[in-house]
Amino acid sequence: MVTEHSDAVVDTSELALKILVAGGFGVGKTTLVGAVSEIRPLRTEELLSEAGQSVDDTDGVDQKVTTTVAMDFGRITIRSGLSLYLFGTPGQDRFWFLWDELSQGALGAVVLADTRRLEDCFPAVDYFEHRRIPFVVAVNCFAGARAHGAHDVSRALDLDHGTPVVLCDARDRDSGKEVLIRLVEYAGRMHTARLLDSVG
């Protein structure tokens, strides 16, 4: 909406972009969405049960007692006129059928990675690569995890050239916001390049 104030014309329209936060079980998706959201985040967490022990691999995250069964949702304003709607995906295989619905209309995605269980983010990387959804890999720096540089993680995941890898602390709002800004910038460049290719 455009409103007029004396001689000035002020554009009060707001752009809202949809972003996915994905990755393996227990990697910090719910934590990241909760840390950066300026509204009370919507969570669909349930307690882990004995019935799920055979399908939920808690090796390395044995302190985890809940799991996301549908999605997390949060909202953050990056700057005046630009907000991000964050959708955290469930991490276990049995909930992956929800990903297609959640990914509809997404600008891009953050794939959270834990270097102690790096292989857990392979399915998310494959998912977004095959659907040509721009993504960044955000390495959640857990205490006690062996330090790895962005280049090493990129090689280990066999990422396409130019796919950003950033280090972060999913508990820290500023750190999470920097990841989201990096994603918006990267996804914007990718979508612009594709648009130019299509009209060229």
Residue pairs with C-beta under 8 A, 6 or more apart in sequence:
1 11
1 12
1 13
2 9
2 10
2 11
2 12
2 13
3 9
3 10
3 12
4 10
11 81
13 81
14 81
14 82
14 83
15 81
15 82
15 83
16 83
16 84
16 85
17 82
17 83
17 84
17 85
17 107
17 184
18 84
18 85
18 87
18 105
18 106
18 107
19 84
19 85
19 86
19 87
19 106
19 107
19 108
19 109
19 110
19 180
19 183
19 184
20 86
20 87
20 88
20 89
20 102
20 103
20 106
20 108
20 109
20 110
20 133
21 29
21 32
21 33
21 72
21 86
21 87
21 88
21 89
21 109
21 110
21 112
22 29
22 88
22 89
22 99
22 109
22 110
22 111
22 112
22 121
22 124
22 127
22 128
22 135
23 29
23 89
23 91
23 110
23 111
23 112
23 113
23 114
23 120
23 121
23 124
24 91
24 112
24 113
24 114
24 117
24 120
24 121
24 123
24 124
25 56
25 57
25 58
25 61
25 64
25 67
25 91
25 92
25 120
26 58
26 60
26 61
26 64
26 91
26 114
26 117
27 91
27 112
27 113
27 114
27 117
27 120
27 121
27 140
28 112
28 114
28 140
28 170
28 171
29 68
29 72
29 88
29 89
29 91
29 112
29 170
30 41
30 43
30 45
30 68
30 72
30 88
31 170
31 171
32 88
32 110
32 112
32 138
32 140
32 168
32 170
32 176
32 179
33 41
33 72
33 73
33 74
33 86
33 88
34 41
34 43
34 72
34 74
35 170
35 171
35 172
35 173
35 176
36 74
36 76
36 86
36 173
36 176
36 177
36 180
37 74
37 75
37 76
37 86
38 74
38 75
38 76
38 77
39 74
39 75
41 72
41 73
41 74
42 71
42 72
42 73
42 74
43 68
43 72
44 68
44 69
44 70
44 71
44 72
45 66
45 67
45 68
45 69
46 66
46 67
46 69
47 65
47 66
48 56
48 58
48 64
48 65
48 66
48 67
52 67
55 92
55 93
55 94
56 67
56 92
58 64
59 117
60 114
60 116
60 117
61 117
67 90
67 91
67 92
68 88
68 89
68 90
68 91
68 95
69 90
69 95
70 90
70 95
70 98
71 87
71 88
71 89
71 90
71 98
71 102
72 86
72 87
72 88
73 85
73 86
73 87
73 88
74 85
74 86
74 88
75 83
75 84
75 85
75 86
76 83
76 84
76 86
76 177
76 180
77 83
77 84
78 84
78 177
78 180
78 181
78 184
82 184
84 180
84 184
86 180
87 102
87 106
89 95
89 98
89 99
89 102
89 124
90 96
90 98
91 120
93 123
96 123
99 127
103 109
103 127
103 131
103 133
106 133
107 134
107 184
107 187
107 191
108 133
108 134
108 135
108 136
108 183
108 184
108 186
108 187
108 190
109 124
109 128
109 133
109 134
109 135
109 136
109 183
110 135
110 136
110 138
110 179
110 180
110 183
111 121
111 124
111 125
111 128
111 135
111 136
111 137
111 138
112 121
112 138
112 140
112 170
113 120
113 121
113 137
113 138
113 139
113 140
113 153
113 157
114 120
114 121
114 139
114 140
114 142
114 145
115 139
115 142
115 145
115 146
115 147
115 148
115 153
116 142
116 145
116 146
118 153
118 156
118 157
121 137
121 157
122 157
124 135
125 135
125 137
125 157
125 159
127 133
128 134
128 135
129 160
132 194
134 183
134 186
134 187
134 190
134 191
135 163
135 183
136 163
136 164
136 165
136 166
136 179
136 182
136 183
136 186
137 153
137 154
137 157
137 159
137 163
137 164
137 165
137 166
138 165
138 166
138 167
138 168
138 170
138 179
139 148
139 150
139 153
139 165
139 166
139 167
139 168
140 168
140 169
140 170
141 147
141 167
141 168
141 169
148 156
150 165
150 166
150 167
151 165
153 165
154 163
154 165
159 165
164 182
164 183
164 186
166 178
166 179
166 182
168 175
168 176
168 178
168 179
169 175
169 176
170 176
